[in-house]
Amino acid sequence: MALPTRVWTVGRLLVIAGSLAATYLVFAAIAVRVAVRARDVVVPDVLGVTVGEATARLGAQDLQMRVDTAERPSTEVASGRVLGQEPSAGTPSRRQRSVRVWLSSGPRVAYMPSLIGEAERAAAMRLSQEGIDQPLLAEIRSEEFSADQVVAQDPAAGRPAAEVRLLVSRGAGDASYVMPDLIGLGGDAAAAALRQQGFRVSFVAQQASSGLPPGLILRQTPAGGFQVQPGAAISLEVAR
């Protein structure tokens, strides 16, 4: 065979071999991609369902479930149901991969601490630490308890505390008196008796009054029946 013919034949064989190799590589790449895609699944939504139902949903996609041991409180998801998942729903994942979930422990139940005898501020701080809302307060005045001391609570210590009521002492408070009616009494005698009780008494004016003995009380401030505090100022007007 002539040399040019041999060269042409070898070249054609090389072209054919190259074409076959390129075709093989293309189909191999397509096959690998198809195989990889065949192993991909979409993570289903398991939020709010029971552990059994979540296991079934994930198993249908050839996925495994890993339950977090620490439960978390929730007011929206019932106890024992799935509160969260990772990866989230709709995320692509390989088969046989694990999906981490954590469960709800339900609404947090706060229990009433013992607050009797504590100061109001300290009691409020303890309730806040327990996650209990601001308590409803009622007040009393008593010599038996110091000011701002908690003297009663509802519910009792150790009971669930959905709503808390506290009775707080405001101390004994200042003593008060009822002002007597002094009209018609002698001014000097009335003033002396009031001063012995710690009141500050002054005669602000004297009025001429025919037919009345001098020194008789005609007007007073405060008037009879009013509440007065110890040491209060009392003004008297007497006849002249």
DRENPA-3360 file (N, C-alpha, C; in nm, 2 decimals, always signed):
BEGIN
1 = MALPTRVW = +0.09/-0.12/+0.00/+0.00/+0.00/+0.00/+0.09/+0.12/+0.00 ~ +0.05/+0.22/-0.08/+0.13/+0.34/-0.09/+0.12/+0.42/+0.05 ~ +0.23/+0.50/+0.07/+0.24/+0.57/+0.20/+0.13/+0.67/+0.22 ~ +0.09/+0.75/+0.12/-0.02/+0.84/+0.14/-0.15/+0.77/+0.18 ~ -0.17/+0.66/+0.13/-0.29/+0.58/+0.16/-0.29/+0.54/+0.30 ~ -0.17/+0.49/+0.35/-0.16/+0.44/+0.49/-0.18/+0.56/+0.58 ~ -0.13/+0.67/+0.55/-0.14/+0.79/+0.64/-0.29/+0.83/+0.65 ~ -0.36/+0.83/+0.54/-0.50/+0.87/+0.54/-0.58/+0.77/+0.62;
9 = TVGRLLVI = -0.55/+0.64/+0.61/-0.62/+0.54/+0.69/-0.60/+0.56/+0.84 ~ -0.48/+0.58/+0.88/-0.45/+0.60/+1.02/-0.51/+0.72/+1.07 ~ -0.51/+0.83/+1.00/-0.58/+0.95/+1.04/-0.73/+0.94/+1.06 ~ -0.79/+0.86/+0.96/-0.93/+0.84/+0.98/-0.96/+0.76/+1.10 ~ -0.88/+0.66/+1.13/-0.90/+0.58/+1.25/-0.89/+0.66/+1.38 ~ -0.79/+0.75/+1.37/-0.77/+0.84/+1.49/-0.89/+0.93/+1.51 ~ -0.95/+0.98/+1.41/-1.06/+1.07/+1.42/-1.18/+0.99/+1.47 ~ -1.20/+0.87/+1.42/-1.31/+0.79/+1.47/-1.29/+0.76/+1.61;
17 = AGSLAATY = -1.17/+0.72/+1.65/-1.15/+0.68/+1.79/-1.17/+0.80/+1.88 ~ -1.13/+0.92/+1.83/-1.15/+1.04/+1.91/-1.30/+1.07/+1.93 ~ -1.37/+1.06/+1.82/-1.52/+1.08/+1.83/-1.58/+0.99/+1.93 ~ -1.54/+0.86/+1.92/-1.60/+0.76/+2.01/-1.57/+0.79/+2.16 ~ -1.44/+0.84/+2.18/-1.40/+0.87/+2.32/-1.48/+0.99/+2.37 ~ -1.50/+1.09/+2.28/-1.57/+1.21/+2.32/-1.72/+1.17/+2.35 ~ -1.78/+1.09/+2.27/-1.91/+1.04/+2.29/-1.93/+0.97/+2.42 ~ -1.83/+0.89/+2.45/-1.83/+0.81/+2.58/-1.82/+0.90/+2.70;
25 = LVFAAIAV = -1.74/+1.00/+2.69/-1.72/+1.10/+2.80/-1.85/+1.18/+2.82 ~ -1.92/+1.22/+2.71/-2.04/+1.29/+2.72/-2.15/+1.20/+2.79 ~ -2.16/+1.08/+2.74/-2.26/+0.99/+2.80/-2.23/+0.96/+2.95 ~ -2.10/+0.94/+2.97/-2.06/+0.91/+3.11/-2.10/+1.03/+3.21 ~ -2.07/+1.15/+3.16/-2.11/+1.27/+3.24/-2.26/+1.28/+3.27 ~ -2.33/+1.25/+3.16/-2.48/+1.25/+3.17/-2.53/+1.14/+3.27 ~ -2.46/+1.02/+3.26/-2.50/+0.91/+3.35/-2.47/+0.95/+3.49 ~ -2.36/+1.01/+3.52/-2.32/+1.05/+3.65/-2.42/+1.15/+3.71;
33 = RVAVRARD = -2.45/+1.25/+3.63/-2.54/+1.35/+3.67/-2.68/+1.29/+3.70 ~ -2.73/+1.20/+3.62/-2.85/+1.14/+3.64/-2.85/+1.06/+3.77 ~ -2.74/+0.99/+3.79/-2.73/+0.90/+3.91/-2.73/+0.99/+4.03 ~ -2.66/+1.10/+4.03/-2.65/+1.19/+4.14/-2.79/+1.25/+4.17 ~ -2.86/+1.29/+4.06/-2.99/+1.35/+4.08/-3.09/+1.24/+4.13 ~ -3.07/+1.12/+4.10/-3.15/+1.01/+4.14/-3.14/+0.99/+4.29 ~ -3.02/+1.03/+4.35/-3.00/+1.01/+4.49/-3.04/+1.13/+4.57 ~ -3.08/+1.24/+4.51/-3.13/+1.36/+4.57/-3.28/+1.35/+4.60;
41 = VVVPDVLG = -3.32/+1.40/+4.72/-3.46/+1.41/+4.76/-3.49/+1.54/+4.82 ~ -3.61/+1.58/+4.83/-3.65/+1.70/+4.90/-3.70/+1.68/+5.04 ~ -3.64/+1.75/+5.13/-3.68/+1.73/+5.27/-3.83/+1.77/+5.30 ~ -3.91/+1.68/+5.35/-4.05/+1.71/+5.37/-4.07/+1.80/+5.50 ~ -4.19/+1.85/+5.51/-4.22/+1.94/+5.62/-4.28/+1.84/+5.73 ~ -4.21/+1.85/+5.85/-4.26/+1.76/+5.96/-4.29/+1.85/+6.08 ~ -4.30/+1.98/+6.07/-4.33/+2.07/+6.18/-4.48/+2.04/+6.23 ~ -4.49/+2.03/+6.36/-4.62/+2.02/+6.42/-4.68/+1.88/+6.43;
49 = VTVGEATA = -4.61/+1.78/+6.37/-4.66/+1.64/+6.37/-4.59/+1.56/+6.48 ~ -4.65/+1.44/+6.51/-4.59/+1.36/+6.61/-4.46/+1.29/+6.56 ~ -4.39/+1.23/+6.65/-4.26/+1.17/+6.61/-4.28/+1.05/+6.51 ~ -4.39/+0.98/+6.54/-4.42/+0.87/+6.44/-4.45/+0.91/+6.30 ~ -4.53/+1.02/+6.29/-4.57/+1.07/+6.16/-4.45/+1.13/+6.09 ~ -4.36/+1.20/+6.17/-4.24/+1.26/+6.12/-4.15/+1.15/+6.06 ~ -4.14/+1.04/+6.14/-4.05/+0.93/+6.10/-4.10/+0.87/+5.96 ~ -4.23/+0.86/+5.95/-4.29/+0.80/+5.83/-4.27/+0.90/+5.71;
57 = RLGAQDLQ = -4.29/+1.03/+5.73/-4.27/+1.12/+5.62/-4.12/+1.12/+5.57 ~ -4.03/+1.12/+5.66/-3.89/+1.12/+5.63/-3.85/+0.99/+5.57 ~ -3.90/+0.88/+5.62/-3.87/+0.75/+5.57/-3.92/+0.73/+5.42 ~ -4.03/+0.79/+5.39/-4.08/+0.78/+5.25/-3.99/+0.85/+5.15 ~ -3.90/+0.94/+5.20/-3.80/+1.01/+5.12/-3.66/+0.94/+5.14 ~ -3.66/+0.83/+5.20/-3.53/+0.76/+5.23/-3.44/+0.85/+5.32 ~ -3.50/+0.92/+5.41/-3.42/+1.00/+5.51/-3.44/+0.95/+5.65 ~ -3.34/+0.97/+5.73/-3.35/+0.93/+5.87/-3.38/+1.05/+5.96;
65 = MRVDTAER = -3.43/+1.02/+6.08/-3.46/+1.13/+6.17/-3.37/+1.12/+6.30 ~ -3.32/+1.23/+6.34/-3.24/+1.24/+6.46/-3.31/+1.34/+6.56 ~ -3.36/+1.29/+6.67/-3.44/+1.37/+6.77/-3.34/+1.43/+6.87 ~ -3.35/+1.56/+6.88/-3.27/+1.63/+6.98/-3.33/+1.60/+7.12 ~ -3.24/+1.57/+7.21/-3.28/+1.53/+7.35/-3.34/+1.64/+7.43 ~ -3.31/+1.77/+7.40/-3.36/+1.88/+7.48/-3.49/+1.93/+7.41 ~ -3.60/+1.92/+7.49/-3.73/+1.98/+7.44/-3.73/+2.13/+7.48 ~ -3.81/+2.20/+7.40/-3.82/+2.34/+7.41/-3.97/+2.38/+7.44;
73 = PSTEVASG = -3.99/+2.48/+7.53/-4.13/+2.52/+7.55/-4.19/+2.60/+7.43 ~ -4.32/+2.58/+7.42/-4.39/+2.65/+7.31/-4.54/+2.66/+7.35 ~ -4.60/+2.78/+7.33/-4.74/+2.80/+7.35/-4.82/+2.76/+7.23 ~ -4.76/+2.74/+7.11/-4.83/+2.71/+6.99/-4.83/+2.56/+6.94 ~ -4.72/+2.49/+6.98/-4.71/+2.35/+6.94/-4.73/+2.26/+7.06 ~ -4.81/+2.16/+7.05/-4.84/+2.08/+7.17/-4.72/+2.00/+7.21 ~ -4.72/+1.96/+7.33/-4.61/+1.88/+7.38/-4.59/+1.75/+7.31 ~ -4.47/+1.71/+7.28/-4.44/+1.59/+7.21/-4.44/+1.60/+7.06;
81 = RVLGQEPS = -4.48/+1.71/+7.00/-4.48/+1.73/+6.86/-4.36/+1.81/+6.81 ~ -4.33/+1.80/+6.68/-4.21/+1.86/+6.63/-4.22/+2.01/+6.63 ~ -4.12/+2.07/+6.69/-4.12/+2.22/+6.70/-4.03/+2.28/+6.60 ~ -3.93/+2.21/+6.56/-3.83/+2.26/+6.46/-3.76/+2.15/+6.39 ~ -3.71/+2.18/+6.27/-3.63/+2.08/+6.19/-3.52/+2.14/+6.12 ~ -3.41/+2.06/+6.10/-3.29/+2.11/+6.03/-3.24/+1.99/+5.94 ~ -3.23/+2.00/+5.81/-3.26/+2.11/+5.72/-3.41/+2.14/+5.72 ~ -3.44/+2.26/+5.68/-3.58/+2.30/+5.67/-3.65/+2.23/+5.55;
89 = AGTPSRRQ = -3.79/+2.24/+5.56/-3.87/+2.17/+5.45/-3.84/+2.24/+5.32 ~ -3.83/+2.15/+5.21/-3.80/+2.20/+5.08/-3.66/+2.20/+5.04 ~ -3.57/+2.17/+5.14/-3.43/+2.17/+5.11/-3.39/+2.04/+5.04 ~ -3.31/+2.05/+4.93/-3.26/+1.92/+4.87/-3.16/+1.85/+4.96 ~ -3.17/+1.72/+4.96/-3.08/+1.64/+5.05/-3.05/+1.51/+4.98 ~ -2.94/+1.45/+5.01/-2.91/+1.31/+4.97/-2.99/+1.21/+5.05 ~ -3.01/+1.10/+4.99/-3.08/+0.99/+5.05/-2.99/+0.94/+5.17 ~ -3.06/+0.88/+5.27/-2.99/+0.83/+5.39/-2.93/+0.93/+5.48;
97 = RSVRVWLS = -2.95/+1.06/+5.44/-2.90/+1.16/+5.53/-3.00/+1.18/+5.65 ~ -2.95/+1.24/+5.76/-3.03/+1.26/+5.88/-3.09/+1.40/+5.88 ~ -3.21/+1.41/+5.93/-3.28/+1.53/+5.95/-3.30/+1.55/+6.10 ~ -3.24/+1.66/+6.16/-3.25/+1.68/+6.30/-3.38/+1.75/+6.34 ~ -3.45/+1.70/+6.44/-3.57/+1.77/+6.48/-3.56/+1.79/+6.63 ~ -3.63/+1.88/+6.68/-3.65/+1.90/+6.83/-3.80/+1.92/+6.86 ~ -3.83/+1.87/+6.98/-3.97/+1.86/+7.01/-4.02/+1.97/+7.11 ~ -4.15/+1.99/+7.11/-4.20/+2.09/+7.20/-4.23/+2.02/+7.34;
105 = SGPRVAYM = -4.21/+2.10/+7.44/-4.25/+2.05/+7.58/-4.38/+2.11/+7.62 ~ -4.45/+2.18/+7.53/-4.57/+2.25/+7.56/-4.55/+2.38/+7.63 ~ -4.66/+2.45/+7.67/-4.64/+2.57/+7.74/-4.57/+2.55/+7.87 ~ -4.48/+2.65/+7.90/-4.41/+2.64/+8.03/-4.50/+2.66/+8.14 ~ -4.49/+2.57/+8.24/-4.58/+2.58/+8.36/-4.49/+2.64/+8.47 ~ -4.53/+2.76/+8.51/-4.46/+2.83/+8.62/-4.52/+2.79/+8.76 ~ -4.44/+2.77/+8.86/-4.49/+2.73/+8.99/-4.46/+2.84/+9.09 ~ -4.56/+2.87/+9.17/-4.55/+2.98/+9.26/-4.45/+2.96/+9.37;
113 = PSLIGEAE = -4.35/+3.05/+9.38/-4.25/+3.04/+9.49/-4.31/+3.09/+9.62 ~ -4.25/+3.07/+9.73/-4.29/+3.12/+9.86/-4.25/+3.26/+9.88 ~ -4.34/+3.36/+9.89/-4.31/+3.50/+9.89/-4.35/+3.57/+10.02 ~ -4.42/+3.50/+10.11/-4.46/+3.56/+10.23/-4.34/+3.60/+10.32 ~ -4.35/+3.72/+10.36/-4.24/+3.78/+10.44/-4.13/+3.85/+10.36 ~ -4.13/+3.84/+10.23/-4.04/+3.91/+10.15/-4.08/+4.05/+10.12 ~ -3.99/+4.13/+10.08/-4.02/+4.27/+10.04/-4.09/+4.26/+9.90 ~ -4.17/+4.36/+9.88/-4.25/+4.36/+9.75/-4.15/+4.36/+9.63;
121 = RAAAMRLS = -4.05/+4.44/+9.63/-3.95/+4.44/+9.52/-3.89/+4.31/+9.50 ~ -3.84/+4.24/+9.61/-3.77/+4.11/+9.59/-3.87/+4.01/+9.54 ~ -4.00/+4.01/+9.59/-4.10/+3.92/+9.54/-4.12/+3.94/+9.39 ~ -4.13/+4.06/+9.34/-4.15/+4.09/+9.20/-4.03/+4.03/+9.12 ~ -3.91/+4.05/+9.17/-3.79/+4.00/+9.09/-3.80/+3.84/+9.09 ~ -3.84/+3.78/+9.19/-3.84/+3.63/+9.19/-3.95/+3.58/+9.09 ~ -4.06/+3.65/+9.09/-4.17/+3.61/+9.00/-4.12/+3.63/+8.85 ~ -4.05/+3.74/+8.83/-4.00/+3.76/+8.69/-3.90/+3.65/+8.65;
129 = QEGIDQPL = -3.82/+3.61/+8.74/-3.72/+3.50/+8.71/-3.79/+3.37/+8.68 ~ -3.91/+3.35/+8.74/-3.99/+3.23/+8.71/-4.07/+3.24/+8.59 ~ -4.07/+3.36/+8.52/-4.15/+3.38/+8.40/-4.29/+3.41/+8.43 ~ -4.32/+3.46/+8.55/-4.46/+3.49/+8.59/-4.49/+3.63/+8.57 ~ -4.61/+3.66/+8.51/-4.64/+3.80/+8.48/-4.65/+3.88/+8.61 ~ -4.66/+4.01/+8.59/-4.67/+4.11/+8.70/-4.79/+4.07/+8.79 ~ -4.77/+4.06/+8.92/-4.88/+4.02/+9.01/-4.98/+4.13/+9.03 ~ -5.10/+4.09/+9.07/-5.21/+4.18/+9.11/-5.19/+4.21/+9.26;
137 = LAEIRSEE = -5.19/+4.34/+9.30/-5.15/+4.38/+9.43/-5.28/+4.43/+9.51 ~ -5.29/+4.39/+9.63/-5.38/+4.45/+9.73/-5.30/+4.50/+9.85 ~ -5.35/+4.60/+9.91/-5.28/+4.67/+10.02/-5.35/+4.67/+10.15 ~ -5.28/+4.66/+10.26/-5.34/+4.68/+10.39/-5.25/+4.77/+10.47 ~ -5.30/+4.83/+10.58/-5.22/+4.90/+10.68/-5.23/+4.83/+10.81 ~ -5.12/+4.79/+10.86/-5.12/+4.71/+10.99/-4.99/+4.74/+11.06 ~ -5.00/+4.74/+11.20/-4.88/+4.75/+11.28/-4.81/+4.62/+11.30 ~ -4.87/+4.51/+11.25/-4.81/+4.38/+11.27/-4.70/+4.35/+11.17;
145 = FSADQVVA = -4.70/+4.42/+11.05/-4.61/+4.40/+10.94/-4.54/+4.52/+10.91 ~ -4.41/+4.51/+10.86/-4.34/+4.62/+10.81/-4.39/+4.67/+10.68 ~ -4.35/+4.79/+10.64/-4.40/+4.85/+10.51/-4.34/+4.77/+10.40 ~ -4.42/+4.75/+10.29/-4.39/+4.68/+10.17/-4.36/+4.53/+10.19 ~ -4.41/+4.47/+10.29/-4.39/+4.33/+10.32/-4.50/+4.25/+10.26 ~ -4.47/+4.14/+10.19/-4.58/+4.05/+10.14/-4.64/+3.97/+10.26 ~ -4.77/+3.98/+10.28/-4.83/+3.91/+10.40/-4.92/+3.80/+10.36 ~ -4.95/+3.79/+10.23/-5.03/+3.68/+10.18/-5.01/+3.66/+10.03;
153 = QDPAAGRP = -5.04/+3.54/+9.98/-5.02/+3.52/+9.83/-5.12/+3.42/+9.79 ~ -5.16/+3.43/+9.66/-5.25/+3.34/+9.59/-5.20/+3.32/+9.45 ~ -5.17/+3.20/+9.41/-5.18/+3.07/+9.47/-5.07/+3.04/+9.58 ~ -5.09/+2.93/+9.65/-4.99/+2.90/+9.75/-4.86/+2.85/+9.69 ~ -4.75/+2.85/+9.76/-4.62/+2.81/+9.71/-4.63/+2.67/+9.66 ~ -4.57/+2.65/+9.54/-4.57/+2.51/+9.48/-4.68/+2.48/+9.39 ~ -4.78/+2.57/+9.38/-4.90/+2.55/+9.29/-4.87/+2.62/+9.16 ~ -4.93/+2.57/+9.05/-4.92/+2.64/+8.92/-4.97/+2.78/+8.93;
161 = AAEVRLLV = -4.89/+2.87/+8.87/-4.92/+3.02/+8.89/-4.96/+3.08/+8.76 ~ -5.08/+3.06/+8.71/-5.13/+3.13/+8.59/-5.16/+3.28/+8.62 ~ -5.20/+3.31/+8.74/-5.23/+3.45/+8.78/-5.19/+3.46/+8.93 ~ -5.12/+3.56/+8.96/-5.07/+3.58/+9.10/-5.13/+3.70/+9.16 ~ -5.17/+3.68/+9.29/-5.22/+3.80/+9.37/-5.14/+3.80/+9.50 ~ -5.10/+3.92/+9.53/-5.02/+3.94/+9.65/-5.09/+4.05/+9.74 ~ -5.09/+4.02/+9.87/-5.13/+4.12/+9.97/-5.01/+4.18/+10.04 ~ -5.00/+4.31/+10.02/-4.87/+4.38/+10.07/-4.91/+4.48/+10.18;
169 = SRGAGDAS = -4.83/+4.48/+10.28/-4.85/+4.57/+10.39/-4.79/+4.71/+10.36 ~ -4.86/+4.81/+10.39/-4.80/+4.95/+10.38/-4.76/+5.01/+10.51 ~ -4.75/+4.92/+10.61/-4.71/+4.97/+10.74/-4.83/+5.03/+10.82 ~ -4.80/+5.08/+10.94/-4.91/+5.12/+11.03/-4.97/+5.25/+10.97 ~ -4.89/+5.33/+10.90/-4.94/+5.46/+10.86/-4.95/+5.57/+10.97 ~ -4.97/+5.69/+10.93/-4.98/+5.80/+11.03/-5.11/+5.79/+11.10 ~ -5.11/+5.82/+11.23/-5.23/+5.83/+11.31/-5.31/+5.95/+11.27 ~ -5.44/+5.94/+11.27/-5.52/+6.06/+11.24/-5.64/+6.07/+11.34;
177 = YVMPDLIG = -5.69/+6.19/+11.35/-5.79/+6.22/+11.45/-5.91/+6.28/+11.38 ~ -6.03/+6.28/+11.44/-6.14/+6.35/+11.39/-6.16/+6.48/+11.47 ~ -6.16/+6.59/+11.40/-6.17/+6.72/+11.47/-6.30/+6.73/+11.54 ~ -6.30/+6.76/+11.67/-6.42/+6.78/+11.75/-6.49/+6.91/+11.72 ~ -6.61/+6.92/+11.75/-6.69/+7.05/+11.73/-6.66/+7.13/+11.86 ~ -6.59/+7.24/+11.85/-6.56/+7.32/+11.96/-6.65/+7.45/+11.98 ~ -6.74/+7.47/+11.89/-6.82/+7.59/+11.89/-6.90/+7.59/+12.02 ~ -6.89/+7.71/+12.09/-6.96/+7.72/+12.22/-6.88/+7.69/+12.34;
185 = LGGDAAAA = -6.76/+7.63/+12.32/-6.68/+7.60/+12.43/-6.58/+7.72/+12.46 ~ -6.53/+7.71/+12.58/-6.43/+7.82/+12.62/-6.30/+7.80/+12.54 ~ -6.25/+7.91/+12.49/-6.14/+7.90/+12.40/-6.01/+7.86/+12.47 ~ -5.98/+7.91/+12.59/-5.86/+7.88/+12.67/-5.86/+7.73/+12.70 ~ -5.97/+7.68/+12.76/-5.97/+7.54/+12.80/-5.96/+7.44/+12.68 ~ -6.03/+7.48/+12.57/-6.02/+7.39/+12.45/-5.88/+7.40/+12.39 ~ -5.81/+7.52/+12.39/-5.68/+7.53/+12.34/-5.58/+7.45/+12.42 ~ -5.59/+7.45/+12.55/-5.51/+7.38/+12.64/-5.52/+7.23/+12.61;
193 = ALRQQGFR = -5.64/+7.18/+12.60/-5.66/+7.03/+12.58/-5.60/+6.99/+12.44 ~ -5.62/+7.07/+12.34/-5.56/+7.04/+12.21/-5.41/+7.04/+12.21 ~ -5.35/+7.14/+12.28/-5.21/+7.15/+12.28/-5.15/+7.03/+12.35 ~ -5.22/+6.97/+12.45/-5.17/+6.86/+12.52/-5.16/+6.73/+12.43 ~ -5.24/+6.73/+12.32/-5.24/+6.63/+12.22/-5.14/+6.65/+12.11 ~ -5.07/+6.76/+12.12/-4.97/+6.79/+12.02/-5.01/+6.88/+11.90 ~ -5.13/+6.94/+11.91/-5.18/+7.03/+11.81/-5.13/+7.17/+11.83 ~ -5.11/+7.24/+11.72/-5.07/+7.38/+11.73/-5.19/+7.47/+11.72;
201 = VSFVAQQA = -5.23/+7.54/+11.83/-5.35/+7.61/+11.84/-5.32/+7.76/+11.84 ~ -5.40/+7.84/+11.76/-5.38/+7.98/+11.76/-5.51/+8.05/+11.76 ~ -5.52/+8.17/+11.82/-5.64/+8.25/+11.82/-5.62/+8.36/+11.71 ~ -5.69/+8.34/+11.60/-5.67/+8.43/+11.48/-5.74/+8.56/+11.49 ~ -5.85/+8.57/+11.57/-5.93/+8.69/+11.57/-6.03/+8.68/+11.69 ~ -6.07/+8.80/+11.73/-6.17/+8.81/+11.84/-6.29/+8.89/+11.78 ~ -6.41/+8.84/+11.80/-6.52/+8.91/+11.74/-6.61/+8.96/+11.86 ~ -6.66/+9.08/+11.84/-6.76/+9.13/+11.94/-6.89/+9.06/+11.92;
209 = SSGLPPGL = -6.95/+9.01/+12.03/-7.08/+8.93/+12.02/-7.16/+8.96/+12.14 ~ -7.27/+9.04/+12.12/-7.35/+9.07/+12.24/-7.42/+8.95/+12.29 ~ -7.42/+8.94/+12.42/-7.50/+8.83/+12.48/-7.41/+8.71/+12.50 ~ -7.29/+8.70/+12.45/-7.21/+8.58/+12.47/-7.09/+8.61/+12.56 ~ -7.06/+8.51/+12.64/-6.94/+8.54/+12.73/-6.81/+8.55/+12.66 ~ -6.72/+8.64/+12.70/-6.59/+8.65/+12.63/-6.52/+8.52/+12.64 ~ -6.44/+8.50/+12.53/-6.36/+8.38/+12.52/-6.43/+8.26/+12.47 ~ -6.56/+8.27/+12.44/-6.64/+8.16/+12.38/-6.60/+8.14/+12.24;
217 = ILRQTPAG = -6.58/+8.01/+12.20/-6.54/+7.98/+12.06/-6.66/+8.00/+11.97 ~ -6.64/+8.09/+11.86/-6.74/+8.12/+11.76/-6.72/+8.04/+11.63 ~ -6.59/+8.03/+11.59/-6.55/+7.96/+11.47/-6.43/+7.88/+11.49 ~ -6.41/+7.78/+11.41/-6.29/+7.69/+11.42/-6.25/+7.65/+11.28 ~ -6.12/+7.63/+11.26/-6.06/+7.57/+11.14/-5.95/+7.47/+11.17 ~ -5.96/+7.35/+11.13/-6.07/+7.28/+11.05/-6.20/+7.27/+11.13 ~ -6.31/+7.25/+11.05/-6.44/+7.24/+11.11/-6.45/+7.10/+11.18 ~ -6.55/+7.09/+11.27/-6.58/+6.96/+11.33/-6.61/+6.85/+11.24;
225 = GFQVQPGA = -6.55/+6.73/+11.26/-6.57/+6.62/+11.18/-6.46/+6.59/+11.07 ~ -6.37/+6.69/+11.05/-6.27/+6.67/+10.95/-6.15/+6.59/+11.02 ~ -6.08/+6.52/+10.93/-5.96/+6.44/+10.97/-5.84/+6.53/+10.99 ~ -5.77/+6.52/+11.10/-5.65/+6.60/+11.13/-5.54/+6.51/+11.17 ~ -5.42/+6.55/+11.13/-5.30/+6.47/+11.16/-5.24/+6.53/+11.29 ~ -5.16/+6.45/+11.36/-5.09/+6.50/+11.48/-5.00/+6.62/+11.44 ~ -5.01/+6.72/+11.53/-4.93/+6.84/+11.50/-4.99/+6.94/+11.41 ~ -5.11/+6.91/+11.36/-5.18/+7.00/+11.27/-5.21/+7.13/+11.34;
233 = AISLEVAR = -5.22/+7.24/+11.25/-5.25/+7.37/+11.30/-5.40/+7.39/+11.31 ~ -5.45/+7.44/+11.42/-5.59/+7.46/+11.45/-5.61/+7.61/+11.48 ~ -5.70/+7.68/+11.41/-5.73/+7.82/+11.43/-5.87/+7.83/+11.50 ~ -5.87/+7.92/+11.60/-6.00/+7.95/+11.68/-6.03/+8.10/+11.68 ~ -6.16/+8.12/+11.66/-6.21/+8.26/+11.68/-6.30/+8.26/+11.80 ~ -6.27/+8.36/+11.89/-6.35/+8.36/+12.01/-6.42/+8.50/+12.02 ~ -6.53/+8.49/+12.11/-6.60/+8.62/+12.13/-6.52/+8.71/+12.22 ~ -6.55/+8.84/+12.20/-6.48/+8.94/+12.28/-6.57/+9.01/+12.38;
% end
